[in-house]
Amino acid sequence: MTDMEKAQLVWGDDGVLRSAVFDDVYFSIEGGMDETDYVFLKGNDLPGRFAGRDRFVIAETGFGTGLNFVMTWRAWQKAQERGEVSRNAVLEYISFEKYPMSGVEIQEALDGFGDLSREVELLGLDYPTAPMRGVNKIDWHDRIMLTLVFGDVNDWIGEMPFKADAWYLDGFSPNKNEGMWTERVFEWMGRLTANGGTISTFTAAGFVRRGLMAAGFTMKKVKGFGKKREMLAGEFSSNIENGVNKSRERNPWFSIGRAKKEAMRALVVGGGIAGCAAAWSLSKRGLEVDVIERDTVASGGSSNLAGLYQPHLSVAWSEQAAWVNSANDYVERWLVKHGEKFNDKLFHRCGVFHPALTEREEKRFKSILKARHWLNDTVMHWMSKEKAAEMVGYDCACGGLMVEMGGWVRPGMLCKLLLNTSKAHVLEGKNVLRLIKEKDKWSAELAGGEVMGGYDVVVVANAIDARQFDWAACLPLRVVRGQLSVMNAGSELKCAVSGGSYILPGIEGKTVVGATFGPDDWEDDVREDDHTKVMTGMREVLPKLAEAMQGVEWEGKVGFRCVGEDRLPMVGRMPEVEFYKNAYDDLKDGKAWKNYPEGQMIEGLYVSVGHGSRGLVSGMLGGELIGAMVKGEALPVGRRVVEAVHPARFLVRKLKRGET
């Protein structure tokens, strides 16, 4: 994946904003709002085509200042005010941008459009404070979902499974920004457009018209905006008849498709972070949700006093890094939006300091800083030993990496907040023995003989207990025992520290130090040796704090993390195992090129398990991913990441090895 790059802005003497990279304007000198209205809204017969739609999807190349989005948002709102669009209807807006601006720059760029002041203010509030390479999905206002994909559109357009009803082909002039106007982009536009979908663009360039026609669009030249003589507009005819869309789908065994029918009721099995997050996301989307927990909510791995959250520290882009970073970003935005009224009781974005205990670690941390996974350096930065002591509150053994986009969360409180802000119905002390599918509905048989039924969707999010179900045999779940120490004393620690152990700032007069890692260890006894291990880790990085904690009473807390064999969770639809064995048997012979059928899933059955030590953030994103899948929305992560956490991946690997 190529890097995103910071926008280079220049204000001209004429008061118009330009890109220094492309020497081109962001909007017309003759009026930015009028240009957007003419070229993109009227060019796609909007807002007229909004009428009567429950969902409308717009895709765009070149988010720029966000003017097109803000104008579209306003047009959607006015259509609702006129009664042409239901208040429950959803507008999805997906935009690709290689040169993103900061939120401050966007507000400055749109400051002159007084009629849009309310929309611009809200855009500035919810726009990512630290734009991240890849997918940045924002649950906007008024059932509007904005997905910003930061990076080269050539790399990312194939990562986003959606069907657009309208395309805004924007961006800088084709003769100045040739890298965006490519055959690959045109071809993918055809693949990602719904039948009857439309497209418009300010340019009338011949190669653009020919490229879009080859992708399945019927194109025509129409009068351009202002002094521009012509522009292009078109309609997509069929994704079956045109040749480019007959090409083989990449990895068809990792099916992402939405449910066959509109889901109304859902059952979530498990009351930890993963289950509560799934319940919240489904309830938010209008489903009636029941949550069944065999014990009490947040009684398992979610019962710790507090846990650490932070991005994945990696030099290279990987599916694992992308998953964790997206999850961390999602959780930070969720906490600010829904949990800020709890002040420091629920969470604290205090930052996480990583001491560089060896030269190798120092080199790695500095390489991470150069990797540019985020647009700015507010996410993480290097600190000297002296500066670290000032920021941490104690003398540190060395300098290191300060991660600002991290801190601690109280998982039990988070679980309860997720349920309290949803409309989910919770049943505690109930054990699900079997899940039964009859025709198109699911039911759950509980211990004692009670049956709960009538569900369109079931989400299994009960960690290692998922193994009790026959269909989960293809999921290689295992347990990792972890013990942390809760010291009965606070500290002067100003931020979290993560080295040999992690240490959290004082919470309710206690200091949390963790945690050990014991694969396949089911013993729940508290061990003195494990306490010694985590305290030794503290001593390596914060010797004075460790000295102060000597002789302090402590309480051990043992928990069991559920993990997979590849350090990624299992989130998504469950595969029909027998279909996979029959349809993909040739994979063992190396016939990956074959035109295989799309993978068949068990209709309505989803899992969110194996989140491991990142469960605080990973479980939250897992719930949001499932909610988006159920409703057929743009997903909060790219296709490759979806495939990396797909529950069918272990089955496919075995088929490739000829083991089933």
Summary of the structure (lengths in Angstrom):
residues: 660
radius of gyration: 26.0
end to end distance: 33.9
largest distance: 81.9
contacts: 2355
relative contact order: 0.12
helix: 34%
strand: 26%
